[in-house]
Amino acid sequence: KGIAPLVATALSDQKLGVVTEAALLVGGYPDRFLKDPEPPKPEPKVVKALLEAIKRPWPPDAIETKGALARACGALRVEEARPWLTTLCADPNPTLRLQAKQALTSLGGQKPSCEPSPGNPYRPAPELARLVGQTTLELDTEAGKLLLHLDPTLAPVAVTRVVELVAKKFYDDMAVHRVVPGFVVQFGDRDGDGYGGAGLDALRCETSPAPFRQGVVGMALGGRDTGASQLFVTLGSSPHLDGDYALLGTATGPWDSLVEGDRITKVVARKK
């Protein structure tokens, strides 16, 4: 009856995007998932699916997925999720701490502070030990050859991450999952739904006041310190992005010819 069984099934799916969208639906419309409105009692199937989902070993860069699950648990006031949310409350990642704090506040009780645990510090990015220099990426796509000119001056860790992923052929045979005409082209998720990454630690933001003019390469985010593998190229001047995203370089070629679903067949890195 209703959408609760469908959402419960989606929360058990293996794809990050399916689970995340289901959790966002619960968190955004909790009243749709109440079995009894007075007093509020959530649908048992949905609660069971949420509790099973938070126990799963999510990849370290699945920040959006874990954050959406935290929001859903808070929205339905799932008391059994409190221990998990309390652990999340001390996570090194600020986006997860914020989501956990909001969820714990919804559960009630002592107001959480959600500061990072001294025993669980933010590890320095391993890329710092092997930073790369300026690198040009040649992308063979269904729209022709496209170029990314990466400059590590403003985002050395992010540029190194991308170059190393290219060496592992991570971006080969990958679909462009987002195109907003006049704004951006985005890729870097093998599932093609915008929620996946490379299964590596999320990167700390390397923001700067550099402007995002047309033809600029940035690291996509789902909140503070959530960048991993997804990149975007601006198709027009985008001043609202200034200072909030890492700027990795510039792009040349017919990027505005791409449409959602176009495939990147091969990416080659050429260091200067």
C-alpha positions as CSV (number, residue, x, y, z in Angstrom):
1,K,0.0,0.0,0.0
2,G,1.4,3.4,-1.0
3,I,5.1,4.0,-1.8
4,A,6.5,2.7,1.5
5,P,7.2,-0.9,0.1
6,L,8.9,0.5,-3.0
7,V,11.1,2.9,-1.0
8,A,12.0,0.1,1.4
9,T,13.1,-2.0,-1.6
10,A,15.1,0.9,-3.0
11,L,16.9,1.4,0.3
12,S,18.2,-2.2,-0.1
13,D,19.5,-1.7,-3.6
14,Q,23.2,-2.1,-4.4
15,K,23.5,1.2,-6.3
16,L,24.4,4.3,-4.4
17,G,22.1,6.5,-6.4
18,V,19.0,4.4,-5.8
19,V,19.6,4.2,-2.0
20,T,20.4,7.9,-1.8
21,E,17.3,9.0,-3.7
22,A,15.2,6.8,-1.6
23,A,16.7,8.2,1.6
24,L,16.2,11.7,0.3
25,L,12.6,11.0,-0.4
26,V,12.1,9.8,3.2
27,G,14.0,12.7,4.7
28,G,12.1,15.2,2.6
29,Y,8.6,13.8,3.0
30,P,8.5,11.9,6.3
31,D,4.7,12.2,6.6
32,R,4.4,10.0,3.6
33,F,6.0,7.2,5.5
34,L,3.9,7.2,8.7
35,K,1.8,4.1,9.4
36,D,-0.1,6.0,12.2
37,P,-0.1,9.8,12.2
38,E,-1.2,10.1,15.8
39,P,1.0,9.4,17.6
40,P,3.5,9.4,14.7
41,K,4.7,5.9,14.0
42,P,6.8,5.2,10.9
43,E,6.3,2.4,8.5
44,P,8.1,-0.7,10.0
45,K,9.4,-1.8,6.5
46,V,11.0,1.5,5.9
47,V,12.5,1.7,9.4
48,K,13.9,-1.9,9.0
49,A,15.4,-1.0,5.6
50,L,17.0,2.2,7.0
51,L,18.6,0.3,9.9
52,E,19.9,-2.3,7.5
53,A,21.2,0.4,5.1
54,I,23.2,2.2,7.8
55,K,25.0,-1.0,8.7
56,R,26.3,-1.5,5.2
57,P,30.0,-1.0,4.5
58,W,29.7,2.1,2.2
59,P,32.7,3.3,0.2
60,P,34.6,6.1,2.0
61,D,33.5,8.7,-0.6
62,A,29.8,7.8,-0.3
63,I,29.3,11.0,1.8
64,E,26.0,11.9,0.1
65,T,24.5,8.5,0.7
66,K,25.4,8.4,4.4
67,G,24.2,11.9,4.8
68,A,20.9,11.2,3.2
69,L,20.4,8.1,5.4
70,A,21.2,10.2,8.5
71,R,18.6,12.8,7.4
72,A,16.0,10.0,6.8
73,C,16.6,8.5,10.3
74,G,16.2,11.9,11.9
75,A,13.0,12.7,9.9
76,L,11.3,9.5,11.0
77,R,12.8,9.8,14.5
78,V,14.3,6.3,14.3
79,E,15.7,5.9,17.9
80,E,17.5,2.7,17.0
81,A,19.8,4.7,14.7
82,R,21.1,6.9,17.5
83,P,24.3,4.9,18.1
84,W,25.2,5.1,14.4
85,L,24.3,8.8,14.3
86,T,26.4,9.4,17.4
87,T,29.4,7.8,15.7
88,L,28.8,9.9,12.6
89,C,28.6,12.9,14.8
90,A,32.4,12.5,15.5
91,D,33.3,11.7,11.9
92,P,36.3,13.7,10.4
93,N,34.1,14.8,7.5
94,P,32.2,18.1,8.3
95,T,29.3,17.3,6.0
96,L,28.6,14.1,7.8
97,R,28.9,15.7,11.2
98,L,26.4,18.4,10.1
99,Q,23.9,15.8,8.9
100,A,24.3,13.7,12.1
101,K,23.9,16.8,14.3
102,Q,20.6,17.6,12.6
103,A,19.3,14.1,12.8
104,L,20.3,13.7,16.5
105,T,18.6,17.0,17.3
106,S,15.4,15.6,15.7
107,L,15.6,12.6,17.9
108,G,15.7,14.8,21.0
109,G,17.7,14.5,24.2
110,Q,21.0,16.3,24.9
111,K,21.9,18.8,22.3
112,P,24.8,17.3,20.3
113,S,28.0,19.3,19.5
114,C,29.3,17.0,16.8
115,E,33.0,17.9,17.0
116,P,35.6,15.6,15.3
117,S,37.0,12.9,17.6
118,P,40.7,13.4,18.6
119,G,41.0,9.6,18.1
120,N,39.7,9.8,14.6
121,P,41.6,12.6,12.9
122,Y,41.4,13.7,9.3
123,R,44.2,11.8,7.6
124,P,46.4,13.9,5.3
125,A,45.7,13.1,1.7
126,P,48.1,10.4,0.4
127,E,48.4,12.3,-2.8
128,L,50.5,15.0,-1.0
129,A,53.4,12.6,-1.2
130,R,53.3,12.3,-5.0
131,L,52.0,15.6,-6.4
132,V,52.0,16.0,-10.1
133,G,52.7,19.0,-12.4
134,Q,50.8,20.5,-15.2
135,T,49.0,17.8,-17.2
136,T,46.8,17.8,-20.3
137,L,44.1,15.1,-20.5
138,E,43.0,14.1,-24.0
139,L,39.4,12.7,-24.0
140,D,38.1,10.7,-26.9
141,T,34.3,11.1,-26.8
142,E,31.3,10.7,-29.0
143,A,31.4,14.5,-29.6
144,G,35.0,14.4,-30.7
145,K,38.4,15.0,-29.0
146,L,38.2,17.2,-25.9
147,L,41.0,18.5,-23.7
148,L,41.4,19.3,-20.1
149,H,44.5,21.4,-19.2
150,L,45.1,20.7,-15.5
151,D,47.1,23.1,-13.4
152,P,47.9,22.0,-9.8
153,T,48.6,25.6,-8.6
154,L,45.3,26.1,-6.9
155,A,44.3,22.4,-6.3
156,P,47.4,20.2,-6.2
157,V,45.7,17.3,-4.4
158,A,42.6,17.2,-6.6
159,V,44.7,17.4,-9.8
160,T,46.9,14.6,-8.6
161,R,43.9,12.4,-7.8
162,V,42.4,12.9,-11.3
163,V,45.7,12.2,-13.0
164,E,46.1,9.0,-11.0
165,L,42.6,7.9,-11.8
166,V,43.3,8.5,-15.5
167,A,46.3,6.2,-15.2
168,K,44.0,3.5,-13.8
169,K,41.6,4.0,-16.7
170,F,38.9,5.0,-14.3
171,Y,37.3,7.5,-16.8
172,D,37.5,5.2,-19.8
173,D,34.2,4.0,-21.2
174,M,32.2,6.3,-19.0
175,A,29.0,8.2,-19.7
176,V,28.6,12.0,-19.2
177,H,25.8,11.9,-16.6
178,R,24.9,15.6,-16.4
179,V,24.7,18.4,-19.0
180,V,23.0,21.7,-18.3
181,P,23.2,23.9,-21.5
182,G,25.0,27.1,-20.9
183,F,26.1,26.0,-17.4
184,V,28.1,22.7,-17.0
185,V,29.0,19.3,-18.2
186,Q,29.7,16.7,-15.5
187,F,31.2,13.2,-15.4
188,G,33.2,10.9,-13.1
189,D,30.6,8.5,-11.8
190,R,30.6,5.0,-13.3
191,D,27.0,4.3,-12.3
192,G,26.0,7.5,-14.2
193,D,23.6,8.8,-11.6
194,G,25.9,11.4,-10.0
195,Y,26.2,9.8,-6.6
196,G,29.2,7.5,-7.2
197,G,32.9,7.9,-7.0
198,A,36.1,5.9,-7.2
199,G,35.8,4.3,-3.8
200,L,38.6,6.4,-2.4
201,D,38.7,8.9,0.5
202,A,36.8,12.1,-0.1
203,L,39.1,15.1,-0.7
204,R,39.3,18.2,1.5
205,C,38.2,21.2,-0.4
206,E,40.9,23.3,-2.1
207,T,38.9,26.4,-2.7
208,S,40.2,29.7,-3.9
209,P,38.8,33.1,-5.1
210,A,39.7,32.3,-8.7
211,P,36.6,33.0,-11.0
212,F,34.7,30.2,-12.7
213,R,34.6,31.7,-16.2
214,Q,33.5,29.7,-19.3
215,G,35.8,26.7,-20.0
216,V,37.0,26.1,-16.4
217,V,37.4,22.7,-14.8
218,G,36.1,22.1,-11.2
219,M,35.8,19.3,-8.7
220,A,32.1,18.4,-8.2
221,L,30.8,18.4,-4.6
222,G,27.9,17.2,-2.5
223,G,28.8,19.4,0.5
224,R,32.0,20.4,2.2
225,D,35.0,18.1,1.7
226,T,33.0,15.6,-0.5
227,G,35.0,15.7,-3.8
228,A,36.3,12.4,-5.1
229,S,36.3,11.8,-8.8
230,Q,33.6,13.8,-10.5
231,L,34.6,16.8,-12.6
232,F,32.6,19.5,-14.2
233,V,33.4,21.9,-17.1
234,T,31.7,25.3,-17.1
235,L,29.9,26.1,-20.4
236,G,29.4,29.8,-19.4
237,S,30.5,32.2,-16.8
238,S,29.4,30.9,-13.4
239,P,30.3,33.5,-10.7
240,H,28.0,31.7,-8.1
241,L,30.6,28.9,-8.0
242,D,33.5,31.2,-7.1
243,G,35.1,30.3,-3.8
244,D,33.1,27.2,-3.3
245,Y,34.8,24.6,-5.6
246,A,38.3,23.6,-6.4
247,L,39.5,25.0,-9.7
248,L,41.7,22.4,-11.5
249,G,42.4,24.1,-14.8
250,T,40.8,24.9,-18.2
251,A,39.0,23.0,-21.0
252,T,39.2,23.3,-24.7
253,G,37.3,21.7,-27.5
254,P,33.5,21.3,-28.3
255,W,32.4,20.7,-24.7
256,D,29.0,22.3,-25.5
257,S,28.4,19.6,-28.1
258,L,28.0,16.9,-25.4
259,V,24.6,15.6,-24.4
260,E,23.8,13.4,-21.4
261,G,24.7,9.8,-22.1
262,D,27.5,10.6,-24.4
263,R,30.4,8.3,-23.7
264,I,34.0,9.1,-23.0
265,T,35.8,6.2,-24.6
266,K,39.3,6.8,-23.6
267,V,41.4,9.4,-21.6
268,V,45.1,9.8,-22.0
269,A,47.3,12.0,-19.7
270,R,50.2,14.0,-21.2
271,K,52.5,15.7,-18.7
272,K,54.2,18.9,-19.6
